[in-house]
Amino acid sequence: MMLEGIEVLDELRLNFNEEGLMALNFTLFFVMFGIALEIKVAHFKQVFVKPKAVMVGFFTQFILLPALTFVIIWLMGAYLSAGVALGMILVAACPGGNISNFVSSMAKGNAALSVSLTAIATILAIFLTPLNFGFWGSMYSSTTPLVVPIEIESLEMFKTVLLLVGMPIVLGMLFNYRFARLTEKIKKPIKFMSIIIFAFYVIIAFANNFNHFMGYIHYVFLLVLVHNVVALLTGYGTASLFKLGHKNRRTITIETGIQNSGLALVLIFNPSIFPPELGTGGMALIAGWWGIWHIISGLAIAFYWSKQSLA
């Protein structure tokens, strides 16, 4: 039997309009541009120079995490609404979040590996985010209305990801290449600014939907916590299984446990991909709370590791 009341999440109408979507699009574009300023061609060479750690990171983020997310949903079965389940799949299909490099450095991880994984995951997400969501979404239920638009409008999702991820990454890398000295001076302030702007946006969106949040957060709080713990353990467990060093284990753990929930929200609130009448409240609440919780868990584990020896 479905957890009493959770199905109402899918019919939830959040206070979010076209202007809000434009602001979110701009925020995400700026965030991805800030990330791109730190990406160089040399980071992609890590695949060939030190392929093991990069391939493990890729495997945990784009293959294991979506697959294990599907297993969680399958095990919980009737206790989840369609929107909540698909929100979990969509978050798992997104690349790493914009604060993963900062958190990895704070945790005494491998900073070079973190940036390389962010670069590779972000580029591959243009193709793999729509592909992963379409595959696991259709596996979840071929009859759920929320799955249908992705099967029909997968090109629309690809175009959205390309525009909001691919374009700022290309522009940022070109800017870095053309104005290398200037980039060195501004990349840290811009990245810091992008995190502040995104946090400010989240606070405003949270304030506008405070009543919804307080009324329904108890339905998804533990789900997101469990999902995030699974992501973190997947990263650490897989890195340990492949006998990577402690610094690389920490980095892969963080890169797997911090997801770009902002991208998930952009896709959810895009009416060309998910028409609001289909009921996307559950998806939005999952992605929105993920965006807050993974910062809390990421900083907590980074603080703990910062006090621990790497031996």
C-alpha positions, 0 to 999 in steps of 0.5 A, a space after each residue: 500500500 502506498 505510504 498514506 498521503 504521499 501521492 498528493 505530492 505529485 499534484 502539488 503546485 509549487 509557486 514557480 512561474 516563467 520568470 522563476 524558470 528564466 532566473 533558474 536557467 540563468 543561475 545554472 548557466 552562470 554556475 556551469 560557466 564558473 565551473 568551466 573556467 577551471 577546466 582545461 584540456 589537460 584534465 581530460 588527459 587524466 583518462 589516459 594518464 591515470 585511467 583507473 581512478 577516472 573510470 571508477 568515478 565515471 562508473 559509480 556516477 553514471 552507471 552504479 548510482 542510477 542502477 542502485 536508485 532503481 533498486 531502491 525504488 523497486 524495493 520500496 515499490 508501492 510506498 512511493 508515488 510516480 513523481 517521487 520515484 522519477 525525481 530520484 531517478 532524475 537526480 541520480 542521472 545528473 552529473 556532480 554538483 557545483 560545490 563538489 570540487 570545494 568539498 573535495 579539497 576541504 576533505 583532503 581529497 585529490 583536487 586534480 581528480 575532482 576537477 577532472 571528474 567534474 569536467 568529464 561528467 559535465 560533458 558526458 551529462 549532455 548525452 547521459 542524463 537524458 539517456 539514463 533518465 529515459 532508460 531507468 524511467 521507462 524501466 520503472 513504469 512504461 505506463 506512468 504518464 510522467 515517463 511518456 514526455 521523456 520518451 516523446 520529448 527526449 530531444 527537448 531534454 537533450 537540447 535543454 542540457 546542451 544549452 544550459 550545460 554544454 554551451 557555458 562549458 564551451 564558453 568557459 573553456 574558450 575564455 580560459 584558453 583565450 584569456 589565461 591570465 585573466 581567468 586565473 584572477 577571476 575564476 575563484 571569485 566567479 565560482 564563489 559568486 556562482 555558489 552564493 547566487 545559487 544559494 540565494 536563489 534556493 533561499 528565495 524559492 524556499 521562502 516562496 514555498 515555505 508552507 509547501 515545504 513544511 507541509 510535505 517535507 516529512 514525506 521525502 526527508 528520509 528518502 533523500 537522506 537514504 538516497 544520498 547515503 547510498 550515493 556516498 557509500 557507492 562512491 567510497 565502496 567502489 573506490 575501495 573495491 578497486 583499491 584506490 588511495 585514500 585521497 581518491 576514495 574521498 574524492 570519488 565519494 564526494 563526486 558521487 554523493 553531490 549531484 547537480 540538482 539544479 539541473 534536475 529542477 531546470 528540467 522538471 520545471 521545463 513545460 516542454 519536457 514535463 507538462 505541469 498537468 502531469 503532476 511533477 510536485 513530487 519530482 520537484 520536492 525531491 530535487 529541491 530537498 536534494 539540493 539542500 541536503 547534499 550540501 549539508 552531508 557533503 560539508 559534514 563528511 568533508 569536515 570529518 575527513 579534514 580532521 582525519 589522517 590519510 594514512 
